[in-house]
Amino acid sequence: MIEIADPEIRPSEPKPSALERLEEMARGEVFEPQALLPRRRAFLIFRVEDLDRVREFCSFAKGVDPRLDFIDFALKVHFKNENAVYVRRCITKRIEASSIVFVLVGKTFQDCEWVDWEVRESLLMKKNLVALRLSDEPSLKAPKVLRDLKVDLHPWGEGLIRDLTRDKASDR
């Protein structure tokens, strides 16, 4: 004998699998207004000898504004080397692709032809340029190019980075 189920009684809904739950969570994240905000590219000007401190800054700044992507073009090529023309062309493209330029002044940051050229190139492209100290040492002075162009040298901190990236880093 075949028993026919009561048409009013429906079988229970299957429970969603772990994958379906994750997909639903991802859909919720994707449609959050914050997730749709564009990334911001920041070009970094620094001396390779300060790389550890620069990495600390990047980690700190990324915690303040997770939408920041850093373009790091650490140079070990002499400014007047035969490859310098090619290097300058590559740097120019990276500066063009950025929305803000950070000049990170550390202990080894003395007057340097590359730094001078990168700062001037950034300003020629009308990029927002922000100079930050990587150290609180009183002996740390702004390089000549920043003094000549009257660019202020700021200490870096959470509030400053948040304000700078919000106000000066156009969405790109």
C-alpha positions as semicolon CSV with decimal commas, in nm:
position;residue;x (nm);y (nm);z (nm)
1;M;0,000;0,000;0,000
2;I;0,127;0,350;-0,091
3;E;0,055;0,622;0,155
4;I;0,005;0,973;0,019
5;A;0,131;1,251;0,240
6;D;-0,105;1,520;0,351
7;P;-0,062;1,805;0,097
8;E;-0,078;2,059;0,380
9;I;0,236;1,920;0,543
10;R;0,553;2,028;0,371
11;P;0,889;1,867;0,426
12;S;1,120;2,073;0,646
13;E;1,355;2,316;0,469
14;P;1,707;2,181;0,433
15;K;1,960;2,351;0,655
16;P;2,213;2,564;0,469
17;S;2,557;2,415;0,433
18;A;2,866;2,590;0,565
19;L;2,949;2,701;0,211
20;E;2,604;2,855;0,164
21;R;2,639;3,041;0,494
22;L;2,978;3,178;0,385
23;E;2,835;3,283;0,049
24;E;2,555;3,469;0,226
25;M;2,805;3,643;0,456
26;A;3,018;3,743;0,155
27;R;2,714;3,886;-0,023
28;G;2,641;4,094;0,287
29;E;3,000;4,224;0,295
30;V;3,008;4,308;-0,074
31;F;2,695;4,515;-0,048
32;E;2,817;4,710;0,255
33;P;2,866;5,076;0,157
34;Q;3,226;5,072;0,290
35;A;3,319;4,780;0,063
36;L;3,233;4,982;-0,247
37;L;3,464;5,272;-0,165
38;P;3,759;5,300;-0,406
39;R;4,118;5,222;-0,316
40;R;4,373;5,499;-0,272
41;R;4,727;5,473;-0,401
42;A;5,009;5,636;-0,207
43;F;5,354;5,679;-0,360
44;L;5,638;5,664;-0,106
45;I;5,958;5,868;-0,126
46;F;6,222;5,747;0,119
47;R;6,579;5,627;0,150
48;V;6,624;5,250;0,133
49;E;6,829;5,265;0,456
50;D;6,506;5,362;0,638
51;L;6,310;5,064;0,503
52;D;6,230;4,910;0,845
53;R;6,081;5,235;0,970
54;V;5,894;5,283;0,638
55;R;5,739;4,938;0,680
56;E;5,625;5,036;1,030
57;F;5,466;5,350;0,887
58;C;5,288;5,152;0,612
59;S;5,153;4,901;0,861
60;F;5,035;5,181;1,089
61;A;4,878;5,382;0,803
62;K;4,706;5,071;0,662
63;G;4,549;5,018;1,006
64;V;4,419;5,376;0,999
65;D;4,293;5,362;0,638
66;P;4,270;5,006;0,500
67;R;4,193;5,142;0,152
68;L;4,550;5,272;0,113
69;D;4,776;5,085;-0,126
70;F;5,143;5,179;-0,116
71;I;5,362;5,217;-0,423
72;D;5,719;5,162;-0,311
73;F;5,997;5,210;-0,562
74;A;6,307;5,173;-0,344
75;L;6,605;5,284;-0,547
76;K;6,953;5,140;-0,549
77;V;7,045;5,296;-0,883
78;H;7,269;5,603;-0,901
79;F;7,085;5,909;-1,034
80;K;7,331;5,954;-1,322
81;N;7,355;5,586;-1,414
82;E;7,275;5,477;-1,772
83;N;6,958;5,308;-1,641
84;A;6,841;5,628;-1,472
85;V;6,633;5,743;-1,771
86;Y;6,439;5,416;-1,766
87;V;6,404;5,432;-1,385
88;R;6,275;5,791;-1,402
89;R;6,016;5,686;-1,662
90;C;5,898;5,400;-1,437
91;I;5,879;5,627;-1,132
92;T;5,687;5,891;-1,330
93;K;5,421;5,632;-1,420
94;R;5,388;5,527;-1,057
95;I;5,357;5,884;-0,934
96;E;5,092;5,950;-1,201
97;A;4,896;5,648;-1,076
98;S;4,897;5,772;-0,716
99;S;4,655;6,001;-0,538
100;I;4,892;6,109;-0,261
101;V;5,270;6,118;-0,221
102;F;5,432;6,062;0,118
103;V;5,787;6,186;0,170
104;L;5,911;5,978;0,463
105;V;6,206;6,154;0,624
106;G;6,424;5,929;0,836
107;K;6,771;5,933;0,990
108;T;6,946;5,864;0,660
109;F;6,734;6,106;0,463
110;Q;6,985;6,367;0,358
111;D;6,984;6,563;0,038
112;C;6,967;6,314;-0,245
113;E;6,919;6,368;-0,618
114;W;6,649;6,100;-0,644
115;V;6,450;6,246;-0,355
116;D;6,483;6,596;-0,497
117;W;6,367;6,479;-0,841
118;E;6,075;6,269;-0,705
119;V;5,948;6,557;-0,488
120;R;5,970;6,806;-0,775
121;E;5,811;6,560;-1,020
122;S;5,522;6,496;-0,777
123;L;5,457;6,868;-0,741
124;L;5,480;6,922;-1,119
125;M;5,203;6,662;-1,154
126;K;5,006;6,854;-0,889
127;K;5,000;6,554;-0,655
128;N;4,917;6,605;-0,290
129;L;5,253;6,582;-0,119
130;V;5,287;6,516;0,253
131;A;5,623;6,507;0,433
132;L;5,637;6,299;0,751
133;R;5,907;6,234;1,009
134;L;5,991;5,869;1,067
135;S;6,153;5,959;1,399
136;D;6,113;6,210;1,681
137;E;6,488;6,278;1,692
138;P;6,554;6,653;1,722
139;S;6,846;6,624;1,480
140;L;6,608;6,516;1,202
141;K;6,575;6,805;0,961
142;A;6,378;6,851;0,642
143;P;6,588;6,801;0,330
144;K;6,675;7,107;0,123
145;V;6,412;7,036;-0,144
146;L;6,132;7,044;0,117
147;R;6,269;7,363;0,272
148;D;6,307;7,528;-0,070
149;L;5,952;7,437;-0,171
150;K;5,815;7,528;0,175
151;V;5,670;7,181;0,239
152;D;5,596;7,129;0,610
153;L;5,747;6,828;0,785
154;H;5,493;6,661;1,018
155;P;5,526;6,391;1,285
156;W;5,314;6,091;1,191
157;G;5,022;5,983;1,404
158;E;4,682;5,823;1,364
159;G;4,481;6,145;1,355
160;L;4,714;6,310;1,108
161;I;4,717;6,013;0,871
162;R;4,338;5,982;0,886
163;D;4,297;6,353;0,811
164;L;4,557;6,353;0,535
165;T;4,422;6,048;0,357
166;R;4,065;6,173;0,386
167;D;4,138;6,528;0,277
168;K;4,430;6,492;0,038
169;A;4,415;6,144;-0,113
170;S;4,169;6,169;-0,395
171;D;4,001;5,845;-0,488
172;R;4,177;5,690;-0,779
